[in-house]
Amino acid sequence: MKDLLKAPFMVEMIRTVTNMYDHGWDERNGGNVSLMLSEAEVREYLNPDHPVRTIPTGFSAPELDGACFLVTGTGKYFKNVQYAPEINLGIVRLRDQGTQADLLWGFEDGGRFTSEFPAHMMSHVARLKADPENRVVMHCHPANLLAMTYVHSLDEREFTRTLWQMCTECIVVFPDGVNVLPWMLCGTNEIGEATADKMKTARLVVWSQHGIYGAGKDLDETFGLIETAEKAAEIYMKIAHLPRVNTITDEEMHLLEQRFGVRAREGYLS
């Protein structure tokens, strides 16, 4: 077997969560990430037929039966992942219609996956149906996006348009826009189901007064999605109290669509 800690997916996960912490997105034990792995990838480093233990998931996801995930742990601090990945991360494989997760590696202190695991798995199901290449779900607490949910309308079209108007690159990076949920109790199947429903039409879902969920084909893309939206929110929060003299017009955003070969979400531009 190869050295798991040198696996490209493990190296990138450690780098990514460390970067998320350094950005200030994941204070204390806030935030969580899950990366879908193929069984072929896992078998290079582990024997999935000999689990360490089994953890009930508390939900059902038959579409993910047999799927493997590298996932952050509940109560774990992202700042510690680089120093003790075997405690703060785990690799699991779902079985029994997704109701059970076999732990294949990690959580060596007796821990388990993030309390948002149901929301992650439900979002994976939704995104895989929308785009089979989407393998990452990422949740964090970027300060400016949170702040924006206190002072801006939560109407998804208006929220998206405001972000698009803040940075030229926004409509290019997330032309599918941003969906928004009102405040909901975290760590429940209910918020997981609501998030998954929103994930059907956008890769970014804002949890009002809480954080954001992002999905993408890899860790870099998903990090970049959130990073771009957060930068736009930061600009908005800096200028929201000022009279706006200039903006990126809809006509200019149509030019960006043409230049970069993207298509803005239907009905979001005039």
Solvent accessible surface area in square Angstrom, and as a share of the most:
residue,aa,sasa,rsa
1,M,164,0.73
2,K,120,0.51
3,D,74,0.39
4,L,15,0.07
5,L,80,0.40
6,K,155,0.66
7,A,0,0.00
8,P,101,0.63
9,F,18,0.08
10,M,0,0.00
11,V,47,0.27
12,E,52,0.23
13,M,0,0.00
14,I,29,0.15
15,R,156,0.57
16,T,7,0.04
17,V,0,0.00
18,T,23,0.13
19,N,61,0.31
20,M,0,0.00
21,Y,74,0.28
22,D,102,0.53
23,H,82,0.37
24,G,49,0.47
25,W,8,0.03
26,D,1,0.00
27,E,89,0.40
28,R,157,0.57
29,N,51,0.26
30,G,12,0.11
31,G,9,0.09
32,N,10,0.05
33,V,0,0.00
34,S,0,0.00
35,L,8,0.04
36,M,39,0.17
37,L,6,0.03
38,S,53,0.34
39,E,65,0.29
40,A,75,0.58
41,E,51,0.23
42,V,1,0.01
43,R,100,0.36
44,E,73,0.33
45,Y,26,0.10
46,L,27,0.13
47,N,59,0.30
48,P,1,0.00
49,D,79,0.41
50,H,136,0.61
51,P,56,0.35
52,V,99,0.57
53,R,81,0.29
54,T,53,0.31
55,I,7,0.04
56,P,78,0.49
57,T,7,0.04
58,G,60,0.58
59,F,16,0.06
60,S,69,0.44
61,A,3,0.03
62,P,66,0.42
63,E,103,0.46
64,L,3,0.01
65,D,68,0.35
66,G,38,0.36
67,A,14,0.11
68,C,1,0.01
69,F,0,0.00
70,L,0,0.00
71,V,0,0.00
72,T,2,0.01
73,G,8,0.08
74,T,51,0.29
75,G,42,0.40
76,K,31,0.13
77,Y,68,0.26
78,F,2,0.01
79,K,80,0.34
80,N,52,0.27
81,V,0,0.00
82,Q,78,0.35
83,Y,168,0.64
84,A,22,0.17
85,P,11,0.07
86,E,50,0.23
87,I,60,0.31
88,N,8,0.04
89,L,0,0.00
90,G,0,0.00
91,I,0,0.00
92,V,0,0.00
93,R,43,0.16
94,L,1,0.00
95,R,91,0.33
96,D,74,0.38
97,Q,96,0.43
98,G,0,0.00
99,T,47,0.27
100,Q,51,0.23
101,A,0,0.00
102,D,9,0.05
103,L,1,0.00
104,L,11,0.06
105,W,35,0.12
106,G,6,0.06
107,F,2,0.01
108,E,117,0.53
109,D,82,0.42
110,G,54,0.52
111,G,16,0.16
112,R,98,0.36
113,F,4,0.02
114,T,6,0.03
115,S,69,0.44
116,E,10,0.05
117,F,0,0.00
118,P,16,0.10
119,A,1,0.01
120,H,0,0.00
121,M,0,0.00
122,M,30,0.14
123,S,0,0.00
124,H,2,0.01
125,V,20,0.11
126,A,7,0.06
127,R,19,0.07
128,L,40,0.20
129,K,148,0.63
130,A,54,0.42
131,D,50,0.26
132,P,108,0.68
133,E,110,0.49
134,N,5,0.03
135,R,75,0.27
136,V,1,0.01
137,V,1,0.00
138,M,0,0.00
139,H,2,0.01
140,C,0,0.00
141,H,32,0.14
142,P,0,0.00
143,A,69,0.53
144,N,36,0.19
145,L,1,0.00
146,L,42,0.21
147,A,35,0.27
148,M,0,0.00
149,T,6,0.04
150,Y,148,0.56
151,V,91,0.52
152,H,27,0.12
153,S,62,0.40
154,L,64,0.32
155,D,73,0.38
156,E,36,0.16
157,R,83,0.30
158,E,71,0.32
159,F,0,0.00
160,T,0,0.00
161,R,39,0.14
162,T,14,0.08
163,L,0,0.00
164,W,2,0.01
165,Q,33,0.15
166,M,20,0.09
167,C,19,0.12
168,T,82,0.48
169,E,86,0.39
170,C,0,0.00
171,I,1,0.00
172,V,38,0.22
173,V,45,0.26
174,F,1,0.00
175,P,23,0.14
176,D,32,0.17
177,G,0,0.00
178,V,0,0.00
179,N,1,0.01
180,V,8,0.05
181,L,9,0.04
182,P,83,0.52
183,W,151,0.53
184,M,53,0.24
185,L,112,0.56
186,C,59,0.35
187,G,33,0.32
188,T,33,0.19
189,N,50,0.25
190,E,109,0.49
191,I,2,0.01
192,G,0,0.00
193,E,102,0.46
194,A,25,0.20
195,T,0,0.00
196,A,12,0.10
197,D,81,0.42
198,K,51,0.22
199,M,0,0.00
200,K,123,0.52
201,T,77,0.45
202,A,0,0.00
203,R,38,0.14
204,L,1,0.00
205,V,0,0.00
206,V,1,0.01
207,W,5,0.02
208,S,0,0.00
209,Q,56,0.25
210,H,33,0.15
211,G,1,0.01
212,I,0,0.00
213,Y,0,0.00
214,G,0,0.00
215,A,0,0.00
216,G,0,0.00
217,K,94,0.40
218,D,54,0.28
219,L,6,0.03
220,D,100,0.52
221,E,53,0.24
222,T,0,0.00
223,F,20,0.08
224,G,22,0.21
225,L,2,0.01
226,I,0,0.00
227,E,71,0.32
228,T,13,0.08
229,A,0,0.00
230,E,18,0.08
231,K,105,0.45
232,A,0,0.00
233,A,0,0.00
234,E,55,0.25
235,I,51,0.26
236,Y,24,0.09
237,M,56,0.25
238,K,126,0.53
239,I,57,0.29
240,A,48,0.37
241,H,144,0.64
242,L,96,0.48
243,P,116,0.73
244,R,108,0.39
245,V,131,0.75
246,N,124,0.63
247,T,65,0.38
248,I,30,0.15
249,T,62,0.36
250,D,20,0.10
251,E,131,0.59
252,E,77,0.35
253,M,0,0.00
254,H,64,0.28
255,L,102,0.51
256,L,25,0.13
257,E,22,0.10
258,Q,139,0.62
259,R,174,0.64
260,F,103,0.43
261,G,70,0.67
262,V,35,0.20
263,R,182,0.66
264,A,9,0.07
265,R,55,0.20
266,E,136,0.61
267,G,51,0.49
268,Y,21,0.08
269,L,23,0.11
270,S,110,0.71
